[in-house]
C-alpha cells in the first residue's frame, strides 16, 4: 500500500490527511474501498500543481514579461 498519509502532507493537503485518519479508524473495509479514489485525487492534485508550475515558469521566462 502506498504511504498516502505522507504523500498528502507533502503538498499540504492536511484536510485530506485528517479525513484519511478518520477513515482508517473505521476499519479496513472502508479504507480499501476509498483508497483508490483518494490515490487518484492525490495524483490529480500533484499533476495539476506541476502543470501550473511549468505554466508559471514559461510565462516568467517570456521576453518582456514583468
N, C-alpha and C positions, 0 to 999 in steps of 0.2 A: 504494500500500500504506500502510495506517495505520502510524503510528510506535508499534508495540506495545511496544517496549522502554521508551520514555519513559512511556507510559500505565501500565505496570506498576510503574514506580518511584514514581509519584505516590501510590498507596495503599500503598506499602511492601511490594510483593509480590516481594521480592528472590529468593526461590527460583524463581519463575516467570521472572524475568529471566535467572538463570543457566541454567535449562533451555532458554530460548529461544536464548541464545548457543550452547549446545551443539548445538542443533538446526540453527541456521543454518550451523555449520561442517560439517555433514554433507552439505550440498548443497541446491540449490534445490527439488528434488522433495520432499524431506522437509518443507521449510519450507512449501511451498504446500499440502501435504496437511494439515498440522497447523494452519495459520494460522486457518482458520475456527473450529476448536474453541477455540483459545486466545483469539481475539477474543470468542467467545461467553461463555466462562468469565470473562474480564475484565469484560465488560459486566454479567454477572450479579452479580459481586462488587461492582462500583460501585453497581449498583441496590440491592443488599441493604444496603450501608452507608448509602445515602441514606435508605432506609426506616427503618433503625434509628435514624438521627439524628433524623428527624422524630418518630418514636415517643418518643424520649427527650425531645425538646423539648416535645412535647404533655404528657407526664407531669410535666415540671418546671413547666409553666405552669398546672397544675390548682390551684385554690384549696385551701389547706390541705395541699399537698404538702410533704414535708420537703425 
